[in-house]
Every structure is written in structure tokens, then in C-alpha cells.
């Protein structure tokens, strides 16, 4: 049985694993009914901060992925606090 494709999977940059320009960071990706850690690079070559939501766009190696932000950098994700304001 083949492993499920990571492409399109949603994840989050870890608190200590921010993705810096030209370096790898760490993301936790929802896959196979659980969450797994992967090394990650920004697909655009930039930086992605801790706790930002990302989507996998390419799998470089078994435990390394290319990701991009799920939401644009200038977009604020609605929360219960911002919706009620």
C-alpha cells in the first residue's frame, strides 16, 4: 500500500521551528489520522514565522517538504475574539 500524498496537507510551523530564508524549519502536518513532524522550506524562498498555518506543495524527500502560507501574510485569520468585535 502506498503512503498517502502529503501534497495539499495542512500543517503549522512549530513554535521553535520557524522557516528562515534559505534554511529549513519544522512543521507539523496532519496526515493519516494524526500529526507528523517534517523539515520544511518556504516554496517562495522567504520566511514563515512560528505558529503560521501552511499547506504542503511538494515533497522533496521522505521527511522534507516545500510549503507555502495557507493564508496571505497580511490576512488576519478570524477568531472568536475578532468576530465578536
LINKAKA-V645188 format. One line per field, one symbol per residue. ss: DSSP state (a for helix, b for strand, c for the rest). psi: psi as a letter, one per 20 degrees, with the letter a starting at -180 (. if undefined). burial: 1 if it has 16 or more other ideal C-beta (glycine too) atoms within 10 Angstrom, else 0. A space follows every 50 residues. Layout:
ss->???
psi->???
burial->???
//
This chain:
ss->cccccccccbbbbcccccbcccccbbbbbbbccbbbbbbbbbcccccbcc ccbbbbbbbbbccbbbbbbccccccccccaaaacc
psi->pqqqphpiqqappqhjkqoqpjrqapqppoqkjapqpqqqqphjjbqprq jqprppiqogrhkpqprqqhqqhipppprhghhi.
burial->00000100101111001110000111111010000001111110001100 01011110100000111010000000000000000
//
